[in-house]
Amino acid sequence: GLFAELKRRREEMSELDAMVESLYPKTTRKEDEGPSEAQVNKLVSDVLTKSTVPFMPSGKPEAVPGGFLIRGTVTKTSSSSSKDDDEDGNSKFEGDNLIEAIDQTIERNAPALKDSMSVFYVADPYPQEEELGPGVWPPVLFVTGPDVWRGPQQIA
């Protein structure tokens, strides 16, 4: 039956894939519309490794349902703190600054990627045990397709 099929599928998945599927609904993952491995590698080489992006990847992108995870660390530049203010005086945190830098660097260095992916700064769905500490849940970049939400449905 249905439950036997779900159980069989879960047993075939890696623990990381199972965590991604449980955290991100199928409508946001749109697995058939995600970026290719070549596009994600281009993101790493042409965007994430640039000095304008305060992020240092720690390994190769990992394929997960709906996209890729890129583990790494947010690096601090001498002019940035973990919390800055934007032009309206609102607080901006490390993830906001990182995604803003990624977006600007894509625009400059790899504009072809702009319409083929979305990059999110999220908690690692399956962190390595040595990365965990009291109150620490390491972030990762989740790279998925450009259209990550379900289109509006008219209610009849």
Summary of the structure (lengths in Angstrom):
residues: 156
radius of gyration: 17.3
end to end distance: 31.9
largest distance: 58.4
contacts: 396
relative contact order: 0.19
helix: 39%
strand: 22%
